[in-house]
Amino acid sequence: MCENPLHFENSQCVSCGSRLAFSRDEREVVPVDQDGRYTAADGTTWTVCRNLGLSGCTWLASTEGAQCSACDLTRTRPHDSDAVGLRQFWDAERAKRHLVAELDVLGFPVVDKHTDPQDGLAFDLLSSVAESVTIGHADGVITIDLAETEASHREKLRAQLDEPYRTMLGHFRHESGHYFEWQLVRGQERIARSRELFGDESADYQAELDRHYAEGPPEDWESSHISAYATMHPFEDFAETWAHYLHICDTIETASEYGLALPGPRTAQDSFRDVVVGTWVPLAIALNMINRSMGHDDLYPFVIPGPVLDKLEFVASLSGARLDG
């Protein structure tokens, strides 16, 4: 294979034509033969996921003709006769794979419901062409409305809800926050700290939802929350904070990979607060200025106050937690 740069979703090198796949175990894009097979260093043979043509999945599966571990997470997809839903499904699966790969890097275990029916994770990726779909999480199942892959649909809702930011990957990150809070915020010490930061999660969700949409966020919400939506309920505050933790980690990693100048070397002793203040804030400002230079809105239209730094620090600390608490 040549030395041409490769990217996460590449199925073929545009320079030399080599076929490619993503090895989740090795966290690398690797070459495969003409039959889509790859032999790892330990002698294990893998094959390209059977869903390459269906959803653009380039991940490796453990047996020929099988789907990969990322595709195993999808419990429901559009019917084969739903052309619109299948087109949208392609983009949603791409965002889901991005999420799973980042969770792997950060050390958050992703266990599917085939392996653990009670506490595992699954995705229902539903087409609103056929039914009304509400994005959400319940008992380890994340439901996504595939219409959110359409820029016009997202922009319409973003404007209606007065949101600064709305993306498909953002939905996956936010909803995964509900799942990981459910799984990782366990034990008296963690629950007490979570309530101290985010509030009492036992507050009636529907009542808080009704209050939020009737009254809006508190006037001073910017002093303690990352977004207006985070003020609705402690569950949403955690999920919004979690999503921003993933936004920040992934963008810093990408910036580093592409050689963008970052302020000062990071050490293992750095707290996440240090990373945000010392690396993320200067980088985000620079990226916002670049976007403005191109006539676009800010890439990261958020301000991170002190209380949110504490919340981000708590979320980052969960990477060492076990799913069983």
Residue pairs with C-beta under 8 A, 6 or more apart in sequence:
1 13
1 16
1 18
1 31
2 13
2 15
2 16
2 18
4 13
4 14
4 15
4 16
6 13
6 20
6 29
7 29
8 22
8 29
8 98
8 101
9 56
9 58
9 94
10 20
10 29
10 58
11 19
11 20
11 21
11 48
11 52
11 56
11 58
12 18
12 19
12 20
13 20
18 31
19 31
19 32
19 33
19 34
19 36
19 48
20 29
20 30
20 31
20 32
20 58
21 29
21 30
21 32
21 36
21 38
21 46
21 48
21 49
21 58
21 59
21 60
22 28
22 29
22 30
22 58
22 59
22 60
22 101
23 29
23 30
23 38
23 40
23 46
23 60
24 59
24 60
24 68
24 69
24 70
24 101
24 104
25 40
26 40
27 101
27 104
27 105
29 58
30 38
30 60
31 38
32 38
32 47
32 48
32 60
35 47
36 47
36 48
37 45
37 46
37 47
37 64
38 45
38 46
38 47
38 60
39 45
39 46
40 46
46 60
46 61
46 62
47 60
47 61
47 63
47 64
47 65
47 66
48 58
48 59
48 60
48 61
49 57
49 58
49 59
49 60
49 61
49 66
49 67
49 68
49 70
49 71
50 61
50 65
50 66
50 67
51 57
51 67
51 68
51 71
51 93
52 58
54 86
54 89
54 90
55 71
55 89
55 90
55 93
55 94
56 90
56 93
56 94
57 67
57 68
57 70
57 71
57 93
57 97
59 68
59 69
59 70
59 71
59 97
60 68
61 67
61 68
61 69
69 112
70 96
70 97
70 100
71 93
72 112
72 114
73 96
73 100
73 110
73 112
73 121
73 122
73 123
74 93
74 96
74 122
74 123
74 125
75 113
75 122
75 123
75 124
75 141
76 123
76 124
76 125
76 126
77 85
77 89
77 125
78 85
78 86
78 88
78 89
78 125
78 126
78 127
78 129
78 130
78 146
79 85
79 127
79 130
80 86
82 127
82 129
82 130
84 127
84 129
85 127
85 129
85 130
85 146
88 127
88 146
88 147
88 149
88 150
89 125
89 127
89 146
91 149
91 168
92 125
92 144
92 146
92 148
92 149
92 168
93 125
95 168
95 169
95 171
95 172
96 123
96 125
96 172
98 169
98 172
98 250
99 169
99 172
99 173
99 176
99 246
100 110
102 246
102 249
102 250
103 110
103 176
104 110
105 249
105 253
106 246
106 249
106 319
107 319
107 320
108 180
108 318
108 319
109 323
110 121
111 119
111 120
111 121
111 323
112 120
112 121
112 122
113 120
113 121
113 122
113 140
113 141
114 120
118 140
119 140
119 183
119 323
120 140
121 140
121 142
121 176
121 179
122 140
122 141
122 142
123 141
123 142
123 143
123 144
124 141
124 142
124 143
124 144
125 144
125 146
126 133
126 143
126 144
126 145
126 146
127 133
127 146
127 147
128 145
128 146
128 147
129 147
133 143
133 144
133 145
133 146
133 147
134 143
134 145
135 143
135 144
135 145
135 148
135 171
135 175
136 142
136 143
136 175
136 178
137 143
137 175
137 178
137 179
137 182
140 179
140 182
142 172
142 175
142 176
142 178
142 179
143 175
144 168
144 171
144 172
144 175
147 153
148 154
148 166
148 168
148 171
149 168
154 166
154 167
154 168
155 166
157 163
157 166
158 165
158 166
161 229
162 228
163 227
163 229
164 227
164 301
164 302
165 301
165 302
170 243
170 247
173 242
173 243
173 246
173 247
174 239
174 240
174 242
174 243
175 239
176 242
176 246
177 238
177 239
177 240
177 241
177 242
177 243
178 235
178 238
178 239
180 242
180 318
181 194
181 235
181 238
181 239
181 242
183 323
184 190
184 318
184 321
184 323
184 325
185 191
185 194
185 238
185 318
186 325
187 325
190 318
190 321
190 325
193 314
194 201
194 234
194 238
194 314
195 201
195 234
197 307
197 310
197 311
197 314
198 234
198 237
198 238
198 241
198 311
199 233
199 234
199 237
200 234
201 233
201 234
201 235
201 238
203 233
203 234
205 233
205 235
208 232
208 233
209 232
209 233
211 232
212 229
212 231
212 232
212 233
216 228
217 225
217 228
217 231
217 232
218 231
221 228
221 230
221 231
222 303
222 305
223 305
223 307
224 305
224 307
224 308
225 231
225 237
225 240
225 307
225 308
226 240
226 241
226 244
226 302
226 304
226 308
226 311
227 240
227 302
229 236
229 240
230 236
230 237
230 240
230 241
231 237
237 311
238 311
238 315
241 308
241 311
241 312
241 315
242 315
244 302
244 304
244 308
244 312
245 272
245 312
245 315
245 316
247 300
248 275
248 276
248 280
248 312
251 280
251 283
251 287
251 300
252 262
252 275
252 279
252 280
252 283
255 262
255 283
256 262
260 283
262 279
262 282
262 283
263 278
263 279
263 282
264 278
264 279
266 274
266 275
266 279
270 278
271 313
272 312
272 313
272 315
272 316
272 317
273 309
273 310
273 312
273 313
276 304
276 309
276 312
277 309
280 304
281 304
284 299
284 300
287 299
287 300
288 298
288 299
288 300
288 301
290 299
291 297
291 298
291 299
292 298
304 312
